[in-house]
Amino acid sequence: MRSKRGSSRTTLKPWLGVSLALVLSSGLSLGSMTPSAWADSPALEASPVATSPAASGTSSGSSSSTGQSSSSAPVVADSSTPAPATPPAPPATPAPQATAAPATPTPLPDMLIPAANIHFKGFIDTYAQYNPTDASYTNFRAYDFGANSFNLNMAQLKFWRPDDDGIGFVLRTDFGPGAMASGQNFTPGFYGVRGTTSGNTGTMPWSMFWVEEAYINFWIPDTNKELEMDAGQFQTLANFEVIQPTGNWMASLGYTFFLGAYTHTGVRFHYAPNGSNNIYFGVNNGWNTSFQNDQGSDFQDFELNYTGNPVSWLNLNFTGLFGPQIRNTYPGGVAFASISNTGAIIGNPDTSVPTWRNYGAFVVEIGPLDHLWFVTDDSYGWQAEGAENNGATTPNAPATWYSSENFVRYDISDTMDVVARYEVYYDLNGFMTGTGLPTAINDETIDFQWNFMPNVMSRIEYRHDNANQPLFNSNLGNVTGSNNVGNHGAPIFSMDTFEVELTYMF
């Protein structure tokens, strides 16, 4: 595959969503290194690994960040002391003729079964978080929702076979609380964990296992490898941030990711007429679901994407998602629909009835420009019957939301960088945030990253969140007008978090 989300830190992400970002790309090793087995780029997985200029080394002791040689000056003999005479060298003895070994290709670092061209890699991601404004859950976070504790985010295993010879596959599985959050559409960091061991609360039960991606990919015959197809469940092409931390620039993820699409199940076609332009078209079951849960709908969700790299320092990505989606429900408005032990429907029975949703995301990535990268990710969404007007108790009017997520990244050295993010998210009808009221949120975040070993990534992050609704300090997502009462004290309008993340990649 030429595209897919998440990339080596030494390469641009030509498939990145809709945004303007200049990123500072730091190598993931002491000094410099080539893309390795854990660099999550299918483009690298499917083609020979290219050695970076720093890795190939124009001078053996140079640093790619400073351009200065680390080797000492050669020692010069004292000219006042005669040099000793050099004895004649003994006649050379011919070396024995070596037996030529059969030529065998060197397997890639992530090769698992060379004979079948099957690769393997993974990671373990952990973090510690301090949140002075919450007792146990950090609200509105995708994966780092464990407040005031040491936490496992997730462990991931990925197996894949590039479709170089016509057909391949990708199988990516997640374990741990992050897998549970993904499987429940991030419920743990949203309203609090609603799943139970019996699984009869209307949501998925607790599960520390989740199949993130599982699809078959192959080249369409007689297309000169310009047309490719994926069939199964795969990550979205929309937006800049991705599920796995090795493909992101920061420890926490923004609202544009958290409140958007992250996987699709269906069929996706990829047309690549040249190395600078990629076009995708997909027909899917919707957002973040393995099944078609749009009851009564005769349509699927359509996916369109253009990814371009017109010049070396510029990447463009536009994604459009169009089709029926189920209505959102929220504590501030309609009660959750669920099934009681007797089989009776509790709450609003219309919550699974689909209405049309349009979503667009545009990402612009600029860099590197003298150690700097810039990214902007701008999105817009609209859904029919997503808002409640004139005292209605079920959605009867369109809902609109939009966001802008912006990054600046500076490369301090091959192993250190600093990233700043500013994001605004406007949910005009409280549809995506679940408030039922006009809601505006913004976050300001700064990260310092140090890759102090070739396969270890560490981050230190400070983040501040603001909202015009009291969204924080309650695992039930209390807002003005909500009937639910949280157990963490009075909801508040802002939140600060400090986080240390450590990721081991193999």
C-alpha positions, 0 to 999 in steps of 0.5 A: 500500500502506498498510503495509510495513516501513521508514518516513520518520523523520518518521512512525510505522511502523504496521506495525512488528513485535512490540515496545515502543519509544519512538523519537525521530524526527529529520528527515533534513535540515538543519532540517526537511523533508518526507518525500522520495523516499528515505523508504522508506514505501510509504504515502508512495509511494502517496499525496500527500506531506504537509508536516510542521509544521516544513516548512510553517513557522509562522514562517519562521525558527523551529527545530522543535526549539527553538521559537526564531526565528533571525531578527534583530530589526527595525532601528528608525530613530533617533528623534532624526533626522528621516526624509527626505521620501518622494517621490511614487510614479510612477503604476503601469503595468498589467502585461501579461496573462499567458497561463494555462498548462495546469494540470499536477500537480506530480510527486512528487520520486521520480517517474520516469515520470509518465505511467505513475505509476512511481517510483524511489529508492535508496541506497548504504550504506557503513561502516567497522568496528573489531573488536579481537576478530576478524581478518576477519569479525564473527560473527553480524551480518546486514550489517556483518560486515566487521571492521577494514576499510572496507566497502560494505554494499549499493546498492539500487534500487527501482522501484514503481507505487502501486496507486491506480488498481487495480494496481501493482508493487514491484521492489527490487534489492540489489547488493554484499556485503549482497546476497550475505549476504541471498542466502545467508541471512547466511552471511558473518557466520554461519559464514564464506562457504561459497559458491564461484565454482563453487557446488558447496559445497551453498550458493548461489555468490557473488553481488553481486546479489539480488532483495529484493522483486518483487511485483504488488499490486492491489485486489480488485474490489468491495471499496471498496479495503478488500481488497488482494493482493500476489503475488510476493516481499516483506519480512516483517511480523514484527519491528521491524528491516528490511533497508534501513538507511534504515528502521532506527534503528541501524547494526547489526541485532539477533539477532531480525532476523538469526535470523528471517524477512526475506522471503517468496514467496507471496500476501498479502492485506491487509484495511483496514476503517479507517485504524487497523486492518490485517489480513494473511493470507498463504500462502508458501513459508516463510522466506527462500526463493524456492522451496518447499524443504520436500521431501515437504510438502503444506503451505505456510507461513501468515502472519497479522498485525495492525497497529493504531494505536489512539491517535496515540502507540501502534502495535501489531503482531502477526505469526504464522508457521505451517507446515513448515520445513526443519531447521537444521544446524550445526557443533556437531551434524549436518554440513552436507548437500551434493552432491559432484562425483560427485553423492553426498550428503555429511552428513545427507540429512534436513536438507531434510525439513520439520518444523512451525515456529511463530513469533510476534512482538509489537512495541509502539511508543510515541512521540513523547512529549517527544522520546522513543520506546520500542520492544519487540520480543518473539518466540517460536519452536518447531519440532518435531524441532529438537533432538537428545536421547538421543544422536541424530545427527539432530533428534528433539525439539522446539526452542524459542527466544525473544528480547526486543529493546528500544529507547529513542530521544531526538531531540536536534534535527531532524537529530540523535538518539541510540538505545540498544538492549538485546537478549537472545536465548535459544536453548534447544536451540542450534537457531537459533544453530547451536550444538546447545547451550543458548545465550544471547546479549545485545547492548548498543548505542548509536548517534549519528545525524546527518543533516548533509545532506538526503540523507545519513545518518551514524551512529557506533555502539558495540556489546558482545556477550556469549554463554554459548558461545564464538561469536566470533573464528571465521569457522566459528562454533566452539562447545563440542563443535564439530569445526571449528577456526577460523583466528582463534585461540581462540573467545571469549565476548564481542565489541566493535565500533566502527562508522561508517556513511554512507548516501547516498539518492537 
